[in-house]
Amino acid sequence: MSERQPDASGPRCAICGKPRQKKYKPFCSKRCANIDLSRWLKGSYAIPARDEDEGEGATIPEGSPGKGPDADD
């Protein structure tokens, strides 16, 4: 028996767009998986962070060292 190839209309590799292989999901090969890993390690991908201003919505939990109502200033 021959090994079944993924359906050409199915999910595609996140890097090159070729049909992905179950072994390397969501990629088609070890090469594409390594390309993606390299991009993460270099910082090409970044998860956006949201800064909060101290006065807007930022709260300090009670009992935090030096920041509660009993803190000595």
Backbone bond lengths (Angstrom), bond angles and torsions (degrees), N, CA, C in turn:
res aa  C-N    CA-C-N  psi(-1)  N-CA   C-N-CA  omega(-1)  CA-C   N-CA-C  phi
1 M - - - 1.453 - - 1.519 110.16 -
2 S 1.270 116.41 144.77 1.456 120.11 177.28 1.528 109.97 -92.56
3 E 1.331 115.48 152.97 1.459 121.00 -179.94 1.519 109.41 -71.42
4 R 1.326 117.10 134.83 1.461 120.88 -179.77 1.513 110.88 -72.25
5 Q 1.291 116.75 133.12 1.450 122.49 175.58 1.526 108.52 -91.25
6 P 1.328 118.10 148.57 1.459 119.70 178.78 1.517 110.76 -62.48
7 D 1.311 115.45 149.45 1.456 121.80 178.03 1.526 109.66 -61.64
8 A 1.322 116.61 131.70 1.467 121.25 -177.62 1.527 111.67 -62.34
9 S 1.317 118.01 -23.56 1.462 119.70 179.86 1.526 111.98 -92.53
10 G 1.341 117.25 1.29 1.462 121.95 -178.47 1.514 112.20 -80.71
11 P 1.333 115.71 -164.69 1.467 121.19 -178.83 1.525 112.01 -59.17
12 R 1.307 115.20 147.74 1.469 122.27 -177.13 1.519 111.28 -111.81
13 C 1.310 115.33 157.23 1.458 123.18 176.61 1.533 109.27 -60.31
14 A 1.317 116.15 136.85 1.458 121.34 -178.93 1.536 112.53 -69.94
15 I 1.321 117.86 -16.14 1.467 121.19 -177.67 1.528 112.11 -101.22
16 C 1.345 116.88 -54.54 1.464 119.33 -172.31 1.527 114.77 -109.01
17 G 1.323 117.29 -13.70 1.456 119.78 177.77 1.515 115.53 89.20
18 K 1.331 117.84 -0.95 1.465 120.57 176.36 1.524 108.66 -71.89
19 P 1.333 118.09 161.62 1.469 119.57 176.45 1.520 109.74 -58.55
20 R 1.324 116.56 133.45 1.460 118.29 -176.49 1.516 112.16 -81.67
21 Q 1.321 113.95 154.58 1.456 122.44 -179.93 1.524 108.91 -103.36
22 K 1.308 116.21 139.41 1.458 121.44 -178.71 1.531 111.18 -56.27
23 K 1.319 116.44 -38.54 1.468 121.42 -178.05 1.530 112.29 -61.95
24 Y 1.333 118.20 -32.30 1.470 122.66 -174.74 1.526 112.88 -113.85
25 K 1.319 117.55 15.69 1.457 123.07 -175.64 1.519 111.76 -43.92
26 P 1.301 121.79 130.31 1.460 130.32 6.34 1.529 113.76 -93.80
27 F 1.311 117.16 27.24 1.462 121.78 -178.00 1.519 110.80 -111.49
28 C 1.339 116.01 172.87 1.466 120.32 179.67 1.513 112.00 -97.15
29 S 1.331 117.09 -18.93 1.463 120.08 -175.61 1.527 110.34 -156.87
30 K 1.311 114.93 167.99 1.470 121.43 175.67 1.531 109.99 -61.60
31 R 1.320 116.54 -35.21 1.464 121.53 -179.94 1.531 110.74 -59.56
32 C 1.337 116.70 -48.77 1.467 120.04 -179.58 1.528 110.92 -66.58
33 A 1.327 117.48 -36.69 1.461 120.82 176.68 1.528 109.99 -62.06
34 N 1.332 117.32 -41.75 1.462 121.20 178.99 1.521 112.13 -68.38
35 I 1.313 117.59 -35.73 1.470 120.86 176.27 1.523 109.46 -60.85
36 D 1.330 116.50 -45.56 1.463 121.16 179.99 1.527 110.69 -63.26
37 L 1.331 117.20 -45.13 1.461 121.17 178.51 1.526 110.73 -59.62
38 S 1.308 116.32 -43.36 1.462 121.13 179.09 1.530 111.36 -60.54
39 R 1.316 116.66 -40.63 1.469 120.19 178.61 1.520 111.57 -63.10
40 W 1.336 117.27 -39.84 1.460 120.49 177.33 1.520 110.25 -65.22
41 L 1.339 117.13 -45.20 1.460 120.54 -176.68 1.524 113.08 -67.41
42 K 1.323 117.11 -32.33 1.471 121.20 178.13 1.523 112.26 -77.82
43 G 1.339 116.99 -15.53 1.460 120.24 -178.18 1.510 112.88 90.44
44 S 1.339 117.37 12.99 1.458 120.19 177.89 1.524 111.27 -64.54
45 Y 1.328 115.37 -32.60 1.457 120.85 175.24 1.525 106.74 -100.42
46 A 1.300 116.81 143.38 1.457 120.04 176.13 1.521 108.83 -146.70
47 I 1.294 115.08 141.69 1.455 120.38 174.95 1.518 106.51 -89.70
48 P 1.331 117.90 120.52 1.460 119.48 -176.57 1.526 111.97 -63.97
49 A 1.315 114.88 137.45 1.459 120.74 177.67 1.521 108.72 -106.39
50 R 1.311 115.35 152.06 1.457 119.76 178.85 1.519 107.98 -115.41
51 D 1.328 116.10 117.88 1.458 120.94 178.38 1.516 109.36 -81.22
52 E 1.312 115.83 139.29 1.456 121.23 175.65 1.513 108.16 -110.64
53 D 1.330 116.06 132.80 1.458 120.09 174.77 1.519 108.07 -72.28
54 E 1.324 116.03 147.09 1.462 120.76 -179.66 1.524 111.28 -55.73
55 G 1.324 118.02 -38.23 1.455 121.19 -175.10 1.516 114.15 -85.18
56 E 1.304 118.99 -13.41 1.459 121.43 -174.99 1.522 111.58 -116.23
57 G 1.326 116.38 97.65 1.450 120.75 172.61 1.514 116.08 80.55
58 A 1.304 118.56 -14.02 1.458 119.74 179.44 1.519 108.63 -79.03
59 T 1.303 116.33 126.13 1.454 119.79 178.91 1.519 109.22 -122.10
60 I 1.301 114.47 149.50 1.456 120.53 177.77 1.515 106.43 -108.10
61 P 1.330 117.27 120.56 1.460 119.23 -177.64 1.519 111.87 -61.65
62 E 1.335 115.32 142.98 1.455 119.26 177.39 1.516 109.28 -62.66
63 G 1.303 115.23 144.09 1.449 119.55 179.80 1.518 113.10 89.48
64 S 1.344 118.19 -0.46 1.445 120.15 176.08 1.520 109.01 -70.66
65 P 1.317 119.01 138.72 1.457 121.25 -177.34 1.529 111.82 -58.75
66 G 1.334 116.30 125.02 1.449 121.55 174.37 1.509 115.90 75.84
67 K 1.326 118.94 2.33 1.453 119.42 -176.25 1.534 113.06 -123.77
68 G 1.302 117.87 -3.70 1.454 121.00 -177.51 1.519 112.44 -85.28
69 P 1.311 118.37 -176.94 1.467 121.98 -178.45 1.528 112.43 -66.47
70 D 1.316 117.71 -19.91 1.467 121.50 -179.71 1.516 113.05 -94.00
71 A 1.341 117.33 8.27 1.471 121.02 -176.44 1.521 110.08 -70.92
72 D 1.329 116.77 140.74 1.454 122.61 175.87 1.510 108.56 -91.38
73 D 1.341 116.49 121.57 1.472 119.85 -179.92 1.490 110.51 -100.37
